[in-house]
Amino acid sequence: MAKIGLIAGNGKFPLIFAEEAKRQGYSVVAVAHREETDAALETQVDEFNWIYVGQLGKIIRTFHKAGVTEAVMAGGIRKVRLLGNFRPDLRGARFLAKLKKRDDDALLRGIADELASDGIKIIDSTFCLANIIPQEGVLTRRQPNAAQWEDIALGIRVAKEIGRLGIGQTVVVKNQVVLAVEAVEGTDAAIERGGRLAKSGCVVVKVSKPEQDLRFDVPAVGVETIKALRAVDGAVLAIEAGKAILIEKDELLRQADSYGIAVVAVAV
């Protein structure tokens, strides 16, 4: 049986990936970050190891011991948490010392290069997940109205720009006014801020960064995103077609339909 490594962060994404990879016949070897990764992952994989954020050497040793030559990064590490839960080992400290830039992309590409130098290739995190990456179209019974389509178009332009600047990937819009942009707090908190200003009927847009590296940080939305929209009486969730993952897709769309929220995948 072929083996695939999993570098697991937070959220449901690592669980979904492990389930799909095993369904497709892979043996999954996981390294999970303490205080970030859901402990339930341990029951979903063939081999499981806890690490602290920054233990790059332990990741490499674990995969070498298991015979892993390809791995996926799934799930994020909260930046706020990273500041207080960062315990690099010697390999991690050496890596950081030579890193010239520390924005998300530079950090993740640097980690991927370090792993590659030890014979471990980081592959696209969309591997095995084609069935939960929607193509262009309206995915729910409700469709956006004309004004909301205009808000989606504005949201895409703004979200691409903040993505280019490395700020975030999500914006909240209503009546052609940008009410919130995602920063360090994450998607759901941005929805709460923007939705509170909108009162009701806001449009949430989440897209990939320009020239997104699909090995990591692929946009993902889930049931919690729909709940966040429901809590502020939001109207629309728009994602980028072919480049965003719907975690728990069937349940997400069922809840969106029950709340009258439109979910659309837009070609950009």
C-alpha angles and dihedrals in degrees: 000000000000116000127223125189122225122202099195128205128171133308132037096301096090091050092049092048093049092050094049095043092051091046088056092052104264127136106227122216110190136195110193129196117237115242089013113057122071108250089221087078089077090071093049100056138060097232126021134188133174120222137171121242107276099028094127094153092056091052091054094046092048094052093044091052091050094046094244116160099166128046142174129219110220127175129015136265111230109241093216090053092044090063091062102028101051117126109161119193121218093279091048093049092050090049093052093046092060096040110109097192128034104193116124097265095046092048095049095043088049092053090048090051091049091052092046090054086061095048098265113121118204108218131192113297087223088071110130092004106095092121093063098044104087125214124220117308148072108296100190136057092253119070127202116259122237095271091049092051087055089051089050090053091051091045092053092052093049095042091052090052096050087046090054089052092049094243103118145300105243134076133179117217139178129175092351093305120119105225101177141003123203117250132156094324095070138233102300093050091049089052090051092051096045095040092053089056093045093052088206143348100043123163119224119202125190122180140164120264117261107276089008114197103228092205089082145006096029108172111261133182128183147171090295089059090056090047090052090052091047091051091060095037090249121179111202141028113194123186134178112268115242094006107067131073123224106211110211087003099186094048092044092055093043091055092044090054092048091052096042093244118149117225117193137175111215128199109233 
